[in-house]
Amino acid sequence: MTDLDTLGRILQRIDERAAVYSTLTRYYDGAQPLTFLSPESRLALNNRLSAVSVNIPRLLVDTIGERLRVTGLSRPDTWEDWRRNGLDTQHRVAHREALLLGDSFVVVWARPDGSPLVTVESATQVAVTTDPATREVSSAIKRWGAEDGTHVVWFEPDRITRWHSPARGAATTGYRKVETIANPLGVVPVVWLRNGDRLVQTGVSEMQDVLSLTDCLTKLHVDLMTASEYAARPRRWASGVELVEDADGNVTNPFPEGDRMMVTEAAEARFGQLAGADLAGYEAAIGVIMRSISAVTGLPEHLLGIGGDNPTSADAIRASEAALTARAEARQGTFGQAWQHVAQLMTAVRHGVDPASVDVTVQWADPSTRSAAQEADAVVKLFAAGLLPASYALRRLGYTADEVDAIRADRSRDAVANLDLSRVVAQ
């Protein structure tokens, strides 16, 4: 099999999930179709309710993503490269992409000056192949469109190859090799952030379990709007009133709904009002679906706007978010291994060493909800008991490695200033 044949086979991995990614993106953007809306309802609403978004999928992805925050690396030099590449914000973009689409990728290479260059990539442009024995990435490919056609970069452990097609939107054919450069790292410089805990080849979107429930929820909201338009408003009626026909023989309503008062000379006329429809049943049905979403996702009821009053205390909030916190901690473990590999590649690029020889760990912020007073009280007690050093205690409070260094430097300056002041006073 030629390189071009292998290239086309790997490029198919990008295209085979394009429809799935498109659907997931539409749900995240709140632009999904009204799946359960009947043609009769569309006609009754005169197509005025063609789009309704109850965006639970976005809420789920963003809520978990907010709890996945890398606060530092065990190697200060690697943390500096992390910041120079904007990963202090871009790593959260990678998490959101992985939670949304199931996969995201990070490419590590070198700038002309020898410093690491790190970019976060979308699963809509990147695909990887893995070793069936070790499940490690054995090759990767990135494809993107430009004004001059379609570009492809093929990453392998020993070489990086660039391909180009003059056709815009080229899929798997029509490419020619542009250049090949050696890969001194000895490993594929593409790291795969896979969302999921099962031994599968691709990740799973965090929204997968709530897509059909979101459709049900949207349908109930549409029904609620339809009933509110045509049945909830009380309707008036009149009997014993002579109907009037126009010149074409069409019967006209002698009492249009716009009139505030109905008047007739007919003695036998009677007037009344029909009771408006009770919409409480829709509220109850929406509550059932919301609680199902809460059970499936771990989102607490106060985040979904159900369950009555908000939790009465910080402890109550923390308890209600236990399932969500456990879910975020599981993602920290999965994504943490990927970010550790990114840090190893960055260090290898910087110092010219084997990535496997680099010892570096990733530090995460606490994913649980805790008030500042609670967190400070717990950390201070552990520090006072001698169980935590000062630098680690500061990181537990959510300070980044740079902020910890700044705090320690300021404390040192204050200590020197206080010492000089005490000497002056003593003299």
C-alpha positions in Angstrom: 0.0 0.0 0.0 1.4 3.4 -1.0 1.6 6.5 1.2 -1.2 8.0 -0.8 -3.5 5.0 -0.2 -2.7 5.1 3.5 -3.3 8.8 3.6 -6.7 8.4 2.1 -7.6 5.6 4.5 -6.7 7.8 7.5 -8.5 10.8 6.1 -11.7 8.8 6.0 -11.6 8.8 9.8 -12.3 12.5 9.8 -15.2 12.2 7.3 -16.9 9.2 8.9 -18.0 11.2 12.0 -18.7 14.5 10.2 -22.5 14.0 10.4 -22.3 13.1 14.2 -20.2 16.2 14.9 -22.6 18.4 12.9 -25.6 17.1 14.9 -23.8 17.5 18.3 -22.8 21.1 17.3 -26.4 22.0 16.4 -27.6 20.8 19.8 -24.9 22.7 21.6 -25.7 25.9 19.7 -29.4 25.4 20.4 -30.2 25.1 16.6 -31.5 21.5 16.6 -34.8 20.8 14.7 -38.1 20.6 16.5 -38.2 16.8 16.4 -41.6 16.1 17.9 -43.5 19.1 16.6 -46.4 17.9 14.5 -47.4 19.5 11.2 -50.8 20.4 12.8 -49.0 22.4 15.5 -46.9 24.2 13.0 -50.0 25.1 11.0 -51.9 26.2 14.2 -49.0 28.5 15.2 -48.7 29.8 11.6 -45.0 28.8 11.7 -44.3 31.5 14.3 -42.7 28.9 16.6 -40.3 27.4 14.2 -37.3 27.3 16.6 -37.4 26.6 20.3 -34.2 26.0 22.3 -34.1 24.5 25.8 -30.4 24.2 25.8 -29.7 21.6 28.4 -26.8 20.1 26.4 -24.8 23.4 26.5 -25.6 23.7 30.2 -24.2 20.2 30.9 -21.0 20.7 28.8 -20.3 24.2 30.2 -21.0 23.2 33.8 -18.6 20.2 33.7 -16.0 22.3 31.7 -16.0 25.0 34.4 -14.9 22.4 37.0 -11.9 21.3 34.9 -9.2 23.9 35.5 -5.5 23.1 35.5 -3.7 25.3 38.0 -0.1 24.3 37.6 2.6 21.8 36.6 5.2 20.3 38.8 8.0 21.7 36.5 8.2 25.5 36.7 10.0 25.7 33.3 7.3 23.7 31.6 4.6 25.8 33.3 6.2 28.9 31.7 6.0 27.3 28.3 2.4 26.4 29.1 1.6 30.1 29.7 3.5 31.3 26.7 1.3 29.1 24.5 -1.8 30.4 26.1 -2.8 27.1 27.5 -3.9 28.7 30.7 -7.1 29.5 28.8 -6.8 27.2 25.7 -6.8 24.0 27.9 -10.4 24.8 28.8 -11.3 25.1 25.2 -9.8 21.6 24.6 -11.9 20.3 27.5 -15.1 21.9 26.1 -14.4 20.4 22.6 -13.8 17.0 24.1 -17.0 17.1 26.2 -19.0 18.3 23.2 -17.7 16.1 20.4 -16.1 13.3 22.4 -12.6 14.0 21.2 -10.2 16.9 21.0 -6.5 17.0 20.2 -3.3 19.0 21.1 -0.4 19.3 18.7 3.1 20.0 20.1 6.0 21.1 17.9 8.8 23.6 17.9 9.1 27.2 16.9 12.1 28.5 14.8 13.8 29.5 18.1 13.5 26.0 19.5 10.7 26.8 22.0 7.6 24.6 22.2 4.6 25.5 20.0 1.3 24.0 21.3 -2.1 24.3 19.5 -5.5 22.9 20.5 -7.2 21.2 17.6 -10.8 20.2 16.9 -12.0 16.6 16.1 -13.6 18.0 12.9 -10.1 18.5 11.5 -7.9 15.8 13.2 -8.0 12.0 13.3 -5.6 9.5 14.8 -4.8 5.8 14.5 -3.8 3.8 17.6 -1.7 0.8 18.3 -4.1 -2.1 19.1 -1.8 -3.5 21.8 -0.9 -0.3 23.8 -3.7 2.0 22.5 -1.1 4.7 22.1 -1.4 7.1 19.1 0.6 5.6 16.2 -0.1 8.3 13.6 -2.3 11.4 13.3 -3.5 13.6 10.5 -4.8 17.2 10.3 -6.8 18.5 7.3 -7.9 22.1 6.8 -9.1 24.3 3.9 -7.5 27.5 2.7 -7.7 29.9 -0.2 -5.2 27.9 -2.3 -6.9 24.5 -1.7 -6.8 21.8 1.0 -3.8 21.1 3.2 -2.9 18.0 5.1 -0.2 17.3 7.7 0.5 13.6 8.5 2.3 13.0 11.8 4.3 9.8 12.3 6.8 8.8 15.0 9.8 9.3 12.6 8.6 12.0 10.1 6.1 14.8 9.5 4.7 15.0 5.9 2.8 17.9 4.3 0.3 17.2 1.5 -1.7 19.6 -0.6 -4.6 19.5 -3.0 -5.6 22.5 -5.2 -9.2 21.6 -4.8 -11.0 23.4 -2.1 -12.9 20.9 0.2 -10.9 17.9 -1.1 -11.7 14.8 1.0 -9.4 11.8 0.5 -8.0 12.1 -3.0 -6.2 14.5 -5.2 -3.2 15.2 -2.9 0.4 15.5 -3.7 3.4 15.4 -1.3 4.9 18.8 -0.6 7.7 18.1 1.9 8.8 15.6 4.5 10.8 16.5 7.6 12.3 14.3 10.3 10.6 14.0 13.7 13.3 14.0 16.4 10.9 13.4 19.2 10.5 9.7 18.2 6.8 9.8 19.1 3.7 11.3 17.4 3.5 14.9 18.6 -0.3 14.8 18.8 -2.1 14.1 22.1 -5.6 12.8 22.1 -8.1 14.0 24.7 -10.7 11.3 24.7 -13.9 11.8 26.7 -15.1 8.6 28.2 -14.2 5.7 30.5 -14.7 2.8 28.2 -12.2 1.0 26.1 -13.4 2.3 22.7 -11.6 3.8 19.8 -13.5 7.2 19.9 -14.7 9.3 22.7 -18.4 9.9 23.5 -20.0 13.3 23.8 -21.1 14.2 27.3 -24.4 15.3 25.7 -25.3 11.9 24.3 -27.6 10.8 27.1 -29.7 14.0 27.1 -30.3 14.6 23.4 -33.6 12.7 23.3 -34.6 14.1 26.6 -33.9 17.6 25.3 -36.2 16.8 22.3 -38.9 15.7 24.7 -38.4 18.9 26.8 -38.6 21.1 23.7 -41.8 19.3 22.5 -43.5 20.0 25.9 -42.5 23.7 25.7 -43.9 23.9 22.2 -47.1 22.3 23.4 -47.3 24.7 26.3 -46.9 27.6 23.9 -49.6 26.2 21.6 -52.0 25.7 24.4 -51.2 29.1 25.8 -52.0 30.7 22.4 -55.3 28.9 21.7 -56.7 27.4 24.9 -55.4 29.1 28.0 -57.0 32.5 27.2 -60.7 32.5 28.2 -63.0 32.7 25.1 -66.4 34.5 25.1 -69.5 33.1 23.6 -72.9 34.5 22.5 -76.2 32.7 21.6 -79.5 33.9 20.2 -77.8 36.6 18.1 -78.7 37.0 14.5 -75.6 36.4 12.3 -74.7 38.8 9.6 -73.5 37.9 6.1 -71.4 40.1 3.9 -71.9 40.6 0.2 -70.1 37.4 -0.6 -72.3 35.3 1.7 -69.6 34.9 4.4 -70.8 35.0 8.0 -69.2 37.7 10.0 -68.7 37.8 13.8 -70.9 40.6 15.2 -68.8 40.7 18.3 -65.1 40.7 17.2 -62.7 39.8 20.0 -61.2 43.3 19.9 -64.5 44.8 21.2 -64.5 45.5 24.9 -68.3 45.4 25.2 -71.0 43.2 23.4 -74.4 44.8 22.8 -77.5 43.4 21.1 -81.2 44.3 20.8 -82.3 40.6 20.7 -84.1 39.8 23.9 -83.2 36.1 23.7 -79.5 36.7 23.5 -77.2 35.1 26.1 -73.6 35.8 26.8 -70.9 33.8 28.6 -67.3 32.9 28.9 -65.5 29.6 28.6 -62.9 28.8 31.2 -59.3 28.9 30.1 -57.3 25.7 29.8 -55.2 24.7 32.9 -51.6 24.5 31.9 -50.5 22.8 35.2 -50.2 19.5 33.4 -47.5 20.8 31.1 -45.6 22.1 34.1 -45.8 18.7 35.8 -44.6 16.9 32.6 -41.7 19.3 32.2 -40.7 18.6 35.8 -40.7 14.9 35.1 -38.3 15.3 32.1 -36.1 17.7 34.1 -35.7 15.3 36.9 -34.8 12.5 34.4 -32.2 14.8 33.0 -30.9 15.5 36.6 -30.7 11.7 37.3 -28.8 11.0 34.0 -26.4 13.9 34.1 -25.8 14.6 37.8 -26.9 18.2 37.3 -28.5 19.3 40.6 -32.1 20.5 40.5 -31.2 24.1 41.5 -29.1 24.4 38.3 -32.0 23.1 36.2 -34.4 25.6 37.8 -36.6 22.9 39.5 -37.1 21.6 43.0 -38.5 24.7 44.6 -36.3 26.9 46.7 -32.5 27.0 46.2 -30.4 25.0 48.6 -30.4 26.5 52.1 -26.6 26.4 52.7 -23.2 25.8 51.1 -23.2 22.3 52.5 -26.6 21.6 50.9 -25.2 22.8 47.6 -22.1 20.7 48.0 -24.2 17.6 48.7 -26.6 18.2 45.8 -23.6 18.5 43.4 -21.9 15.3 44.6 -22.7 13.3 41.4 -21.6 16.2 39.2 -18.4 16.6 41.2 -17.6 12.9 40.8 -18.2 13.2 37.1 -15.7 16.1 36.9 -13.1 14.2 38.9 -13.4 11.3 36.6 -12.7 13.7 33.6 -9.7 15.1 35.5 -8.2 11.7 35.6 -8.8 11.0 31.9 -7.7 14.4 30.7 -4.9 14.6 33.2 -3.0 11.8 31.5 -3.3 13.6 28.2 -2.0 16.9 29.7 0.8 15.1 31.3 1.9 13.8 27.9 1.6 17.4 26.5 3.9 18.6 29.3 6.4 15.8 28.5 6.4 16.8 24.8 6.9 20.5 25.7 9.8 19.6 27.9 11.3 17.3 25.3 11.1 20.1 22.7 12.7 22.6 25.0 15.5 20.5 26.3 16.0 17.9 23.5 15.3 14.9 25.7 13.2 11.7 25.4 9.6 12.6 26.3 9.3 9.3 28.3 12.1 10.4 30.6 10.3 13.6 31.7 8.7 13.4 35.1 5.9 16.0 35.4 2.5 16.0 37.1 -0.6 18.1 36.5 -2.3 20.0 39.3 -6.1 20.6 39.2 -8.4 23.0 41.0 -11.0 21.4 43.3 -14.0 20.6 41.1 -16.5 20.8 44.0 -18.4 23.9 45.0 -17.2 25.3 48.3 -17.5 28.8 49.8 -14.3 30.8 50.2 -14.7 30.8 54.0 -15.1 27.0 54.1 -12.1 26.3 51.9 -9.9 28.8 53.7 -10.9 27.4 57.1 -10.2 23.8 56.1 -6.8 24.7 54.5 -5.7 26.8 57.4 -6.4 24.0 59.9 -4.4 21.5 57.8 -1.6 24.1 57.5 -1.6 24.8 61.2 -1.4 21.1 62.0 1.7 20.9 59.9 0.1 18.6 57.3 0.4 21.0 54.4 3.3 23.2 53.3 2.5 26.9 52.6 2.9 26.6 48.8 0.6 23.6 48.6 -1.9 25.3 50.9 -2.0 28.3 48.6 -2.6 26.0 45.6 -5.5 24.3 47.4 -7.0 27.7 47.7 -7.1 28.0 44.0 -4.0 30.2 43.4 -2.0 29.4 40.2 1.7 28.7 40.3 2.5 32.3 39.2 0.3 33.7 42.0 2.0 31.4 44.6 5.4 32.7 43.5 4.2 36.3 43.6 2.8 35.8 47.1 6.0 34.2 48.4 8.0 37.0 46.9 5.8 39.7 48.5 6.0 38.0 51.8 9.8 37.9 51.6 9.9 41.6 50.8 7.5 42.4 53.7 9.6 40.3 56.0 12.8 42.2 55.0 11.0 45.6 55.4 9.6 44.7 58.8 13.1 43.6 59.9 14.6 46.9 58.8 11.8 48.7 60.5 12.4 46.9 63.8 16.1 47.7 63.7 15.3 51.4 63.2 12.9 51.4 66.1 15.5 49.5 68.3 18.1 52.2 67.6 
